[in-house]
Amino acid sequence: MRQTTTRILGTALATLVLIASAYANSVNFMPGNHPQANEEEILFNTAMTGNTITGHTNQTHAAVDFTSMGTVLSGKGGQSDIDAESGLIHDITITMPGFDFKDYIFNATRPTDANNIIVDVFLTDGTEVTDNFNNNDHGQNFLTIVATGSALIDKITITSSGGFASLDHNRVSGVAAVPEPSSPLLLGCGLLGFVPMLRRKKLS
């Protein structure tokens, strides 16, 4: 009985380890505009304002939410150029409800100070990776963010204490629907559930 319990526990743990290792938790931050395969533009069907405004990718038609806690955002029709309704943008979060994505490109224009923009990338496994964006305080500031290996991005936050004028030329690729729990994961969890039952049976 002990050997059976040990085998089941070992199989369950090995399955979960393999699943965890399948998701690399790394991100590349590349200053500049570096389009990836199947890059999609994010478009607004109409001009809109609010603390959350929603665009759509031009190929997969997936919704992309831009949210700011402290700024009323203004989205122009056509390609997603996002401004503050008044003043500057100090924080913005980018998410795709029901979807993950592989890379993101944006252009933070005319920040008040160089090296003032912080980008936090949250991967689907819960890992957070931060970049202090060494930007130009007068011109264009493209940044390409790419999740490497099998990692996928859940959300991105961009913050700036000094603020920047707009977030332009937003693009995304590798859009994938959030998966249901995988069969191996369910198997691993199920096998772990058998261990207490086997121990109770042995005691009885």
Summary of the structure (lengths in Angstrom):
residues: 204
radius of gyration: 21.7
end to end distance: 12.4
largest distance: 75.4
contacts: 655
relative contact order: 0.25
helix: 20%
strand: 44%
